[in-house]
Amino acid sequence: MPFFNGLETARRLRETVPQTKIIVLTMHPEEPYVFEALQAGAVGYVVKTQAAADIVQAIHTTLQGALSVSPRVTHAVV
């Protein structure tokens, strides 16, 4: 992304189009990254190593209005 990183893009999307559901696709399973993404407005957090298994479920879950995180980072949210 040439101008902003993913988290800054999420913040700006939340401000300008608040009804947008943002799912972060990342290589970072560490807690600080999860919290920062959720604070930036993400409603989904999918770790790339599990993306094939988790991304479709994350889309369905967030469209139903729930938070979705990869099982690998669930402990960070709980």
PDB file of N, CA, C and O in Angstrom:
ATOM      1  N   MET A   1       0.857  -1.160   0.000  1.00  0.00           N
ATOM      2  CA  MET A   1       0.000   0.000   0.000  1.00  0.00           C
ATOM      3  C   MET A   1       0.914   1.236   0.000  1.00  0.00           C
ATOM      4  O   MET A   1       1.687   1.437   0.936  1.00  0.00           O
ATOM      5  N   PRO A   2       0.824   2.033  -1.016  1.00  0.00           N
ATOM      6  CA  PRO A   2       1.806   3.098  -1.198  1.00  0.00           C
ATOM      7  C   PRO A   2       1.731   4.268  -0.215  1.00  0.00           C
ATOM      8  O   PRO A   2       2.753   4.903   0.043  1.00  0.00           O
ATOM      9  N   PHE A   3       0.566   4.571   0.337  1.00  0.00           N
ATOM     10  CA  PHE A   3       0.443   5.781   1.150  1.00  0.00           C
ATOM     11  C   PHE A   3       0.225   5.515   2.635  1.00  0.00           C
ATOM     12  O   PHE A   3       0.748   6.247   3.475  1.00  0.00           O
ATOM     13  N   PHE A   4      -0.539   4.481   2.968  1.00  0.00           N
ATOM     14  CA  PHE A   4      -0.868   4.178   4.357  1.00  0.00           C
ATOM     15  C   PHE A   4      -0.664   2.692   4.614  1.00  0.00           C
ATOM     16  O   PHE A   4      -0.758   1.878   3.695  1.00  0.00           O
ATOM     17  N   ASN A   5      -0.382   2.339   5.871  1.00  0.00           N
ATOM     18  CA  ASN A   5      -0.360   0.924   6.197  1.00  0.00           C
ATOM     19  C   ASN A   5      -1.792   0.455   6.443  1.00  0.00           C
ATOM     20  O   ASN A   5      -2.724   1.259   6.410  1.00  0.00           O
ATOM     21  N   GLY A   6      -1.964  -0.813   6.685  1.00  0.00           N
ATOM     22  CA  GLY A   6      -3.306  -1.370   6.848  1.00  0.00           C
ATOM     23  C   GLY A   6      -4.079  -0.786   8.010  1.00  0.00           C
ATOM     24  O   GLY A   6      -5.288  -0.578   7.908  1.00  0.00           O
ATOM     25  N   LEU A   7      -3.399  -0.518   9.116  1.00  0.00           N
ATOM     26  CA  LEU A   7      -4.086   0.017  10.292  1.00  0.00           C
ATOM     27  C   LEU A   7      -4.538   1.454  10.064  1.00  0.00           C
ATOM     28  O   LEU A   7      -5.635   1.833  10.474  1.00  0.00           O
ATOM     29  N   GLU A   8      -3.707   2.245   9.420  1.00  0.00           N
ATOM     30  CA  GLU A   8      -4.109   3.621   9.115  1.00  0.00           C
ATOM     31  C   GLU A   8      -5.260   3.626   8.110  1.00  0.00           C
ATOM     32  O   GLU A   8      -6.166   4.455   8.201  1.00  0.00           O
ATOM     33  N   THR A   9      -5.222   2.716   7.170  1.00  0.00           N
ATOM     34  CA  THR A   9      -6.332   2.592   6.224  1.00  0.00           C
ATOM     35  C   THR A   9      -7.614   2.211   6.953  1.00  0.00           C
ATOM     36  O   THR A   9      -8.678   2.755   6.658  1.00  0.00           O
ATOM     37  N   ALA A  10      -7.525   1.282   7.904  1.00  0.00           N
ATOM     38  CA  ALA A  10      -8.697   0.882   8.692  1.00  0.00           C
ATOM     39  C   ALA A  10      -9.257   2.071   9.467  1.00  0.00           C
ATOM     40  O   ALA A  10     -10.472   2.271   9.495  1.00  0.00           O
ATOM     41  N   ARG A  11      -8.396   2.854  10.092  1.00  0.00           N
ATOM     42  CA  ARG A  11      -8.848   4.035  10.838  1.00  0.00           C
ATOM     43  C   ARG A  11      -9.582   5.010   9.924  1.00  0.00           C
ATOM     44  O   ARG A  11     -10.651   5.516  10.267  1.00  0.00           O
ATOM     45  N   ARG A  12      -9.005   5.262   8.776  1.00  0.00           N
ATOM     46  CA  ARG A  12      -9.612   6.220   7.845  1.00  0.00           C
ATOM     47  C   ARG A  12     -10.930   5.698   7.286  1.00  0.00           C
ATOM     48  O   ARG A  12     -11.882   6.461   7.119  1.00  0.00           O
ATOM     49  N   LEU A  13     -10.988   4.417   7.001  1.00  0.00           N
ATOM     50  CA  LEU A  13     -12.248   3.827   6.544  1.00  0.00           C
ATOM     51  C   LEU A  13     -13.323   3.935   7.615  1.00  0.00           C
ATOM     52  O   LEU A  13     -14.468   4.278   7.322  1.00  0.00           O
ATOM     53  N   ARG A  14     -12.951   3.643   8.855  1.00  0.00           N
ATOM     54  CA  ARG A  14     -13.923   3.725   9.954  1.00  0.00           C
ATOM     55  C   ARG A  14     -14.464   5.142  10.082  1.00  0.00           C
ATOM     56  O   ARG A  14     -15.650   5.332  10.353  1.00  0.00           O
ATOM     57  N   GLU A  15     -13.602   6.138   9.890  1.00  0.00           N
ATOM     58  CA  GLU A  15     -14.022   7.534   9.993  1.00  0.00           C
ATOM     59  C   GLU A  15     -14.908   7.963   8.826  1.00  0.00           C
ATOM     60  O   GLU A  15     -15.905   8.656   9.028  1.00  0.00           O
ATOM     61  N   THR A  16     -14.554   7.560   7.617  1.00  0.00           N
ATOM     62  CA  THR A  16     -15.272   8.041   6.441  1.00  0.00           C
ATOM     63  C   THR A  16     -16.446   7.171   6.028  1.00  0.00           C
ATOM     64  O   THR A  16     -17.439   7.678   5.506  1.00  0.00           O
ATOM     65  N   VAL A  17     -16.345   5.874   6.252  1.00  0.00           N
ATOM     66  CA  VAL A  17     -17.415   4.942   5.882  1.00  0.00           C
ATOM     67  C   VAL A  17     -17.618   3.971   7.044  1.00  0.00           C
ATOM     68  O   VAL A  17     -17.228   2.807   6.953  1.00  0.00           O
ATOM     69  N   PRO A  18     -18.229   4.445   8.145  1.00  0.00           N
ATOM     70  CA  PRO A  18     -18.286   3.640   9.370  1.00  0.00           C
ATOM     71  C   PRO A  18     -19.023   2.305   9.242  1.00  0.00           C
ATOM     72  O   PRO A  18     -18.810   1.410  10.061  1.00  0.00           O
ATOM     73  N   GLN A  19     -19.871   2.155   8.249  1.00  0.00           N
ATOM     74  CA  GLN A  19     -20.596   0.892   8.101  1.00  0.00           C
ATOM     75  C   GLN A  19     -19.751  -0.195   7.446  1.00  0.00           C
ATOM     76  O   GLN A  19     -20.186  -1.344   7.362  1.00  0.00           O
ATOM     77  N   THR A  20     -18.545   0.148   6.979  1.00  0.00           N
ATOM     78  CA  THR A  20     -17.649  -0.829   6.364  1.00  0.00           C
ATOM     79  C   THR A  20     -17.141  -1.819   7.407  1.00  0.00           C
ATOM     80  O   THR A  20     -16.707  -1.431   8.491  1.00  0.00           O
ATOM     81  N   LYS A  21     -17.200  -3.083   7.067  1.00  0.00           N
ATOM     82  CA  LYS A  21     -16.683  -4.128   7.952  1.00  0.00           C
ATOM     83  C   LYS A  21     -15.260  -4.445   7.505  1.00  0.00           C
ATOM     84  O   LYS A  21     -15.038  -4.870   6.371  1.00  0.00           O
ATOM     85  N   ILE A  22     -14.312  -4.238   8.390  1.00  0.00           N
ATOM     86  CA  ILE A  22     -12.901  -4.376   8.060  1.00  0.00           C
ATOM     87  C   ILE A  22     -12.346  -5.666   8.657  1.00  0.00           C
ATOM     88  O   ILE A  22     -12.454  -5.902   9.860  1.00  0.00           O
ATOM     89  N   ILE A  23     -11.756  -6.491   7.807  1.00  0.00           N
ATOM     90  CA  ILE A  23     -11.075  -7.704   8.243  1.00  0.00           C
ATOM     91  C   ILE A  23      -9.595  -7.525   7.898  1.00  0.00           C
ATOM     92  O   ILE A  23      -9.236  -7.325   6.737  1.00  0.00           O
ATOM     93  N   VAL A  24      -8.755  -7.600   8.907  1.00  0.00           N
ATOM     94  CA  VAL A  24      -7.319  -7.459   8.713  1.00  0.00           C
ATOM     95  C   VAL A  24      -6.738  -8.825   8.385  1.00  0.00           C
ATOM     96  O   VAL A  24      -6.993  -9.803   9.089  1.00  0.00           O
ATOM     97  N   LEU A  25      -5.962  -8.888   7.320  1.00  0.00           N
ATOM     98  CA  LEU A  25      -5.232 -10.095   6.948  1.00  0.00           C
ATOM     99  C   LEU A  25      -3.764  -9.784   7.188  1.00  0.00           C
ATOM    100  O   LEU A  25      -3.195  -8.912   6.530  1.00  0.00           O
ATOM    101  N   THR A  26      -3.147 -10.496   8.132  1.00  0.00           N
ATOM    102  CA  THR A  26      -1.821 -10.119   8.600  1.00  0.00           C
ATOM    103  C   THR A  26      -0.935 -11.325   8.868  1.00  0.00           C
ATOM    104  O   THR A  26      -1.406 -12.459   8.957  1.00  0.00           O
ATOM    105  N   MET A  27       0.347 -11.056   8.993  1.00  0.00           N
ATOM    106  CA  MET A  27       1.289 -12.105   9.378  1.00  0.00           C
ATOM    107  C   MET A  27       1.597 -12.053  10.860  1.00  0.00           C
ATOM    108  O   MET A  27       2.390 -12.859  11.346  1.00  0.00           O
ATOM    109  N   HIS A  28       0.988 -11.123  11.600  1.00  0.00           N
ATOM    110  CA  HIS A  28       1.309 -10.893  13.011  1.00  0.00           C
ATOM    111  C   HIS A  28       0.278 -11.513  13.958  1.00  0.00           C
ATOM    112  O   HIS A  28      -0.845 -11.015  14.036  1.00  0.00           O
ATOM    113  N   PRO A  29       0.626 -12.586  14.680  1.00  0.00           N
ATOM    114  CA  PRO A  29      -0.301 -13.171  15.645  1.00  0.00           C
ATOM    115  C   PRO A  29      -0.147 -12.600  17.060  1.00  0.00           C
ATOM    116  O   PRO A  29      -0.868 -13.014  17.968  1.00  0.00           O
ATOM    117  N   GLU A  30       0.768 -11.670  17.257  1.00  0.00           N
ATOM    118  CA  GLU A  30       1.054 -11.155  18.595  1.00  0.00           C
ATOM    119  C   GLU A  30      -0.051 -10.220  19.083  1.00  0.00           C
ATOM    120  O   GLU A  30      -0.662  -9.488  18.304  1.00  0.00           O
ATOM    121  N   GLU A  31      -0.293 -10.265  20.410  1.00  0.00           N
ATOM    122  CA  GLU A  31      -1.364  -9.481  21.032  1.00  0.00           C
ATOM    123  C   GLU A  31      -1.378  -7.998  20.680  1.00  0.00           C
ATOM    124  O   GLU A  31      -2.437  -7.475  20.333  1.00  0.00           O
ATOM    125  N   PRO A  32      -0.252  -7.302  20.754  1.00  0.00           N
ATOM    126  CA  PRO A  32      -0.307  -5.866  20.460  1.00  0.00           C
ATOM    127  C   PRO A  32      -0.878  -5.548  19.079  1.00  0.00           C
ATOM    128  O   PRO A  32      -1.591  -4.559  18.911  1.00  0.00           O
ATOM    129  N   TYR A  33      -0.567  -6.379  18.101  1.00  0.00           N
ATOM    130  CA  TYR A  33      -1.085  -6.159  16.753  1.00  0.00           C
ATOM    131  C   TYR A  33      -2.598  -6.391  16.703  1.00  0.00           C
ATOM    132  O   TYR A  33      -3.326  -5.645  16.049  1.00  0.00           O
ATOM    133  N   VAL A  34      -3.057  -7.421  17.395  1.00  0.00           N
ATOM    134  CA  VAL A  34      -4.493  -7.712  17.427  1.00  0.00           C
ATOM    135  C   VAL A  34      -5.241  -6.530  18.044  1.00  0.00           C
ATOM    136  O   VAL A  34      -6.219  -6.046  17.475  1.00  0.00           O
ATOM    137  N   PHE A  35      -4.781  -6.068  19.207  1.00  0.00           N
ATOM    138  CA  PHE A  35      -5.447  -4.953  19.879  1.00  0.00           C
ATOM    139  C   PHE A  35      -5.437  -3.693  19.037  1.00  0.00           C
ATOM    140  O   PHE A  35      -6.443  -2.988  18.962  1.00  0.00           O
ATOM    141  N   GLU A  36      -4.315  -3.401  18.406  1.00  0.00           N
ATOM    142  CA  GLU A  36      -4.229  -2.194  17.588  1.00  0.00           C
ATOM    143  C   GLU A  36      -5.191  -2.267  16.401  1.00  0.00           C
ATOM    144  O   GLU A  36      -5.813  -1.267  16.045  1.00  0.00           O
ATOM    145  N   ALA A  37      -5.313  -3.434  15.795  1.00  0.00           N
ATOM    146  CA  ALA A  37      -6.233  -3.599  14.674  1.00  0.00           C
ATOM    147  C   ALA A  37      -7.682  -3.419  15.113  1.00  0.00           C
ATOM    148  O   ALA A  37      -8.466  -2.762  14.428  1.00  0.00           O
ATOM    149  N   LEU A  38      -8.032  -3.997  16.244  1.00  0.00           N
ATOM    150  CA  LEU A  38      -9.400  -3.861  16.742  1.00  0.00           C
ATOM    151  C   LEU A  38      -9.693  -2.412  17.117  1.00  0.00           C
ATOM    152  O   LEU A  38     -10.791  -1.917  16.859  1.00  0.00           O
ATOM    153  N   GLN A  39      -8.731  -1.733  17.717  1.00  0.00           N
ATOM    154  CA  GLN A  39      -8.916  -0.321  18.057  1.00  0.00           C
ATOM    155  C   GLN A  39      -9.007   0.545  16.802  1.00  0.00           C
ATOM    156  O   GLN A  39      -9.646   1.598  16.818  1.00  0.00           O
ATOM    157  N   ALA A  40      -8.378   0.110  15.732  1.00  0.00           N
ATOM    158  CA  ALA A  40      -8.423   0.857  14.476  1.00  0.00           C
ATOM    159  C   ALA A  40      -9.762   0.681  13.757  1.00  0.00           C
ATOM    160  O   ALA A  40     -10.052   1.390  12.794  1.00  0.00           O
ATOM    161  N   GLY A  41     -10.572  -0.264  14.228  1.00  0.00           N
ATOM    162  CA  GLY A  41     -11.889  -0.454  13.639  1.00  0.00           C
ATOM    163  C   GLY A  41     -12.109  -1.797  12.977  1.00  0.00           C
ATOM    164  O   GLY A  41     -13.178  -2.033  12.414  1.00  0.00           O
ATOM    165  N   ALA A  42     -11.135  -2.680  13.028  1.00  0.00           N
ATOM    166  CA  ALA A  42     -11.304  -4.004  12.428  1.00  0.00           C
ATOM    167  C   ALA A  42     -12.315  -4.824  13.225  1.00  0.00           C
ATOM    168  O   ALA A  42     -12.358  -4.751  14.453  1.00  0.00           O
ATOM    169  N   VAL A  43     -13.118  -5.594  12.519  1.00  0.00           N
ATOM    170  CA  VAL A  43     -14.056  -6.516  13.164  1.00  0.00           C
ATOM    171  C   VAL A  43     -13.654  -7.960  12.881  1.00  0.00           C
ATOM    172  O   VAL A  43     -14.309  -8.904  13.322  1.00  0.00           O
ATOM    173  N   GLY A  44     -12.563  -8.105  12.136  1.00  0.00           N
ATOM    174  CA  GLY A  44     -12.019  -9.421  11.850  1.00  0.00           C
ATOM    175  C   GLY A  44     -10.505  -9.347  11.811  1.00  0.00           C
ATOM    176  O   GLY A  44      -9.934  -8.337  11.398  1.00  0.00           O
ATOM    177  N   TYR A  45      -9.858 -10.419  12.242  1.00  0.00           N
ATOM    178  CA  TYR A  45      -8.397 -10.474  12.276  1.00  0.00           C
ATOM    179  C   TYR A  45      -7.994 -11.875  11.881  1.00  0.00           C
ATOM    180  O   TYR A  45      -8.209 -12.824  12.636  1.00  0.00           O
ATOM    181  N   VAL A  46      -7.406 -12.014  10.692  1.00  0.00           N
ATOM    182  CA  VAL A  46      -7.040 -13.322  10.164  1.00  0.00           C
ATOM    183  C   VAL A  46      -5.529 -13.364   9.962  1.00  0.00           C
ATOM    184  O   VAL A  46      -4.953 -12.498   9.304  1.00  0.00           O
ATOM    185  N   VAL A  47      -4.899 -14.380  10.535  1.00  0.00           N
ATOM    186  CA  VAL A  47      -3.459 -14.574  10.393  1.00  0.00           C
ATOM    187  C   VAL A  47      -3.212 -15.289   9.059  1.00  0.00           C
ATOM    188  O   VAL A  47      -3.869 -16.283   8.749  1.00  0.00           O
ATOM    189  N   LYS A  48      -2.269 -14.779   8.282  1.00  0.00           N
ATOM    190  CA  LYS A  48      -2.013 -15.300   6.932  1.00  0.00           C
ATOM    191  C   LYS A  48      -1.714 -16.784   6.900  1.00  0.00           C
ATOM    192  O   LYS A  48      -2.083 -17.458   5.939  1.00  0.00           O
ATOM    193  N   THR A  49      -1.062 -17.312   7.913  1.00  0.00           N
ATOM    194  CA  THR A  49      -0.735 -18.744   7.896  1.00  0.00           C
ATOM    195  C   THR A  49      -1.980 -19.613   7.977  1.00  0.00           C
ATOM    196  O   THR A  49      -1.929 -20.806   7.678  1.00  0.00           O
ATOM    197  N   GLN A  50      -3.098 -19.018   8.381  1.00  0.00           N
ATOM    198  CA  GLN A  50      -4.355 -19.754   8.476  1.00  0.00           C
ATOM    199  C   GLN A  50      -5.423 -19.139   7.578  1.00  0.00           C
ATOM    200  O   GLN A  50      -6.608 -19.434   7.728  1.00  0.00           O
ATOM    201  N   ALA A  51      -5.010 -18.295   6.655  1.00  0.00           N
ATOM    202  CA  ALA A  51      -5.962 -17.529   5.865  1.00  0.00           C
ATOM    203  C   ALA A  51      -6.926 -18.388   5.070  1.00  0.00           C
ATOM    204  O   ALA A  51      -8.122 -18.096   5.035  1.00  0.00           O
ATOM    205  N   ALA A  52      -6.442 -19.430   4.437  1.00  0.00           N
ATOM    206  CA  ALA A  52      -7.315 -20.259   3.615  1.00  0.00           C
ATOM    207  C   ALA A  52      -8.458 -20.840   4.430  1.00  0.00           C
ATOM    208  O   ALA A  52      -9.592 -20.917   3.957  1.00  0.00           O
ATOM    209  N   ALA A  53      -8.163 -21.239   5.630  1.00  0.00           N
ATOM    210  CA  ALA A  53      -9.187 -21.845   6.482  1.00  0.00           C
ATOM    211  C   ALA A  53     -10.074 -20.808   7.160  1.00  0.00           C
ATOM    212  O   ALA A  53     -11.243 -21.078   7.433  1.00  0.00           O
ATOM    213  N   ASP A  54      -9.530 -19.622   7.434  1.00  0.00           N
ATOM    214  CA  ASP A  54     -10.247 -18.665   8.284  1.00  0.00           C
ATOM    215  C   ASP A  54     -10.921 -17.510   7.565  1.00  0.00           C
ATOM    216  O   ASP A  54     -11.870 -16.942   8.106  1.00  0.00           O
ATOM    217  N   ILE A  55     -10.478 -17.136   6.378  1.00  0.00           N
ATOM    218  CA  ILE A  55     -10.983 -15.912   5.763  1.00  0.00           C
ATOM    219  C   ILE A  55     -12.465 -16.005   5.399  1.00  0.00           C
ATOM    220  O   ILE A  55     -13.212 -15.050   5.613  1.00  0.00           O
ATOM    221  N   VAL A  56     -12.893 -17.127   4.859  1.00  0.00           N
ATOM    222  CA  VAL A  56     -14.307 -17.264   4.492  1.00  0.00           C
ATOM    223  C   VAL A  56     -15.182 -17.220   5.742  1.00  0.00           C
ATOM    224  O   VAL A  56     -16.221 -16.561   5.753  1.00  0.00           O
ATOM    225  N   GLN A  57     -14.762 -17.917   6.785  1.00  0.00           N
ATOM    226  CA  GLN A  57     -15.515 -17.890   8.041  1.00  0.00           C
ATOM    227  C   GLN A  57     -15.548 -16.483   8.622  1.00  0.00           C
ATOM    228  O   GLN A  57     -16.578 -16.053   9.141  1.00  0.00           O
ATOM    229  N   ALA A  58     -14.441 -15.767   8.541  1.00  0.00           N
ATOM    230  CA  ALA A  58     -14.385 -14.397   9.057  1.00  0.00           C
ATOM    231  C   ALA A  58     -15.369 -13.494   8.314  1.00  0.00           C
ATOM    232  O   ALA A  58     -16.030 -12.657   8.928  1.00  0.00           O
ATOM    233  N   ILE A  59     -15.465 -13.660   7.021  1.00  0.00           N
ATOM    234  CA  ILE A  59     -16.410 -12.850   6.241  1.00  0.00           C
ATOM    235  C   ILE A  59     -17.834 -13.144   6.675  1.00  0.00           C
ATOM    236  O   ILE A  59     -18.612 -12.219   6.911  1.00  0.00           O
ATOM    237  N   HIS A  60     -18.184 -14.405   6.782  1.00  0.00           N
ATOM    238  CA  HIS A  60     -19.552 -14.774   7.204  1.00  0.00           C
ATOM    239  C   HIS A  60     -19.858 -14.258   8.607  1.00  0.00           C
ATOM    240  O   HIS A  60     -20.933 -13.712   8.855  1.00  0.00           O
ATOM    241  N   THR A  61     -18.922 -14.433   9.508  1.00  0.00           N
ATOM    242  CA  THR A  61     -19.128 -14.021  10.901  1.00  0.00           C
ATOM    243  C   THR A  61     -19.296 -12.510  11.020  1.00  0.00           C
ATOM    244  O   THR A  61     -20.202 -12.041  11.708  1.00  0.00           O
ATOM    245  N   THR A  62     -18.436 -11.750  10.360  1.00  0.00           N
ATOM    246  CA  THR A  62     -18.535 -10.291  10.476  1.00  0.00           C
ATOM    247  C   THR A  62     -19.777  -9.749   9.786  1.00  0.00           C
ATOM    248  O   THR A  62     -20.340  -8.751  10.235  1.00  0.00           O
ATOM    249  N   LEU A  63     -20.214 -10.381   8.709  1.00  0.00           N
ATOM    250  CA  LEU A  63     -21.455  -9.946   8.072  1.00  0.00           C
ATOM    251  C   LEU A  63     -22.666 -10.173   8.967  1.00  0.00           C
ATOM    252  O   LEU A  63     -23.686  -9.501   8.820  1.00  0.00           O
ATOM    253  N   GLN A  64     -22.555 -11.114   9.889  1.00  0.00           N
ATOM    254  CA  GLN A  64     -23.627 -11.365  10.853  1.00  0.00           C
ATOM    255  C   GLN A  64     -23.533 -10.447  12.064  1.00  0.00           C
ATOM    256  O   GLN A  64     -24.359 -10.518  12.973  1.00  0.00           O
ATOM    257  N   GLY A  65     -22.509  -9.574  12.069  1.00  0.00           N
ATOM    258  CA  GLY A  65     -22.385  -8.592  13.142  1.00  0.00           C
ATOM    259  C   GLY A  65     -21.500  -9.006  14.302  1.00  0.00           C
ATOM    260  O   GLY A  65     -21.470  -8.327  15.328  1.00  0.00           O
ATOM    261  N   ALA A  66     -20.787 -10.098  14.156  1.00  0.00           N
ATOM    262  CA  ALA A  66     -19.932 -10.580  15.245  1.00  0.00           C
ATOM    263  C   ALA A  66     -18.456 -10.344  14.919  1.00  0.00           C
ATOM    264  O   ALA A  66     -18.074 -10.165  13.762  1.00  0.00           O
ATOM    265  N   LEU A  67     -17.659 -10.350  15.952  1.00  0.00           N
ATOM    266  CA  LEU A  67     -16.211 -10.240  15.826  1.00  0.00           C
ATOM    267  C   LEU A  67     -15.642 -11.593  15.421  1.00  0.00           C
ATOM    268  O   LEU A  67     -16.104 -12.632  15.894  1.00  0.00           O
ATOM    269  N   SER A  68     -14.641 -11.581  14.549  1.00  0.00           N
ATOM    270  CA  SER A  68     -14.010 -12.831  14.118  1.00  0.00           C
ATOM    271  C   SER A  68     -12.502 -12.689  14.186  1.00  0.00           C
ATOM    272  O   SER A  68     -11.931 -11.755  13.623  1.00  0.00           O
ATOM    273  N   VAL A  69     -11.857 -13.620  14.878  1.00  0.00           N
ATOM    274  CA  VAL A  69     -10.395 -13.647  14.925  1.00  0.00           C
ATOM    275  C   VAL A  69      -9.928 -15.075  14.675  1.00  0.00           C
ATOM    276  O   VAL A  69     -10.613 -16.036  15.028  1.00  0.00           O
ATOM    277  N   SER A  70      -8.760 -15.202  14.063  1.00  0.00           N
ATOM    278  CA  SER A  70      -8.178 -16.524  13.833  1.00  0.00           C
ATOM    279  C   SER A  70      -8.004 -17.238  15.169  1.00  0.00           C
ATOM    280  O   SER A  70      -7.658 -16.603  16.165  1.00  0.00           O
ATOM    281  N   PRO A  71      -8.235 -18.530  15.206  1.00  0.00           N
ATOM    282  CA  PRO A  71      -8.041 -19.273  16.456  1.00  0.00           C
ATOM    283  C   PRO A  71      -6.660 -19.060  17.073  1.00  0.00           C
ATOM    284  O   PRO A  71      -6.504 -19.118  18.293  1.00  0.00           O
ATOM    285  N   ARG A  72      -5.677 -18.817  16.238  1.00  0.00           N
ATOM    286  CA  ARG A  72      -4.312 -18.611  16.732  1.00  0.00           C
ATOM    287  C   ARG A  72      -4.177 -17.375  17.611  1.00  0.00           C
ATOM    288  O   ARG A  72      -3.256 -17.304  18.425  1.00  0.00           O
ATOM    289  N   VAL A  73      -5.075 -16.396  17.467  1.00  0.00           N
ATOM    290  CA  VAL A  73      -4.998 -15.172  18.269  1.00  0.00           C
ATOM    291  C   VAL A  73      -6.188 -14.979  19.193  1.00  0.00           C
ATOM    292  O   VAL A  73      -6.329 -13.917  19.799  1.00  0.00           O
ATOM    293  N   THR A  74      -7.033 -15.970  19.310  1.00  0.00           N
ATOM    294  CA  THR A  74      -8.207 -15.866  20.175  1.00  0.00           C
ATOM    295  C   THR A  74      -7.821 -15.525  21.609  1.00  0.00           C
ATOM    296  O   THR A  74      -8.510 -14.743  22.264  1.00  0.00           O
ATOM    297  N   HIS A  75      -6.735 -16.099  22.102  1.00  0.00           N
ATOM    298  CA  HIS A  75      -6.294 -15.829  23.472  1.00  0.00           C
ATOM    299  C   HIS A  75      -6.037 -14.338  23.699  1.00  0.00           C
ATOM    300  O   HIS A  75      -6.207 -13.844  24.814  1.00  0.00           O
ATOM    301  N   ALA A  76      -5.637 -13.635  22.675  1.00  0.00           N
ATOM    302  CA  ALA A  76      -5.359 -12.201  22.814  1.00  0.00           C
ATOM    303  C   ALA A  76      -6.628 -11.407  23.054  1.00  0.00           C
ATOM    304  O   ALA A  76      -6.607 -10.399  23.760  1.00  0.00           O
ATOM    305  N   VAL A  77      -7.718 -11.846  22.481  1.00  0.00           N
ATOM    306  CA  VAL A  77      -8.986 -11.128  22.618  1.00  0.00           C
ATOM    307  C   VAL A  77      -9.705 -11.516  23.901  1.00  0.00           C
ATOM    308  O   VAL A  77     -10.323 -10.677  24.557  1.00  0.00           O
ATOM    309  N   VAL A  78      -9.620 -12.783  24.251  1.00  0.00           N
ATOM    310  CA  VAL A  78     -10.283 -13.270  25.453  1.00  0.00           C
ATOM    311  C   VAL A  78      -9.561 -12.721  26.655  1.00  0.00           C
ATOM    312  O   VAL A  78      -9.948 -13.002  27.789  1.00  0.00           O
TER     313      VAL A  78
END
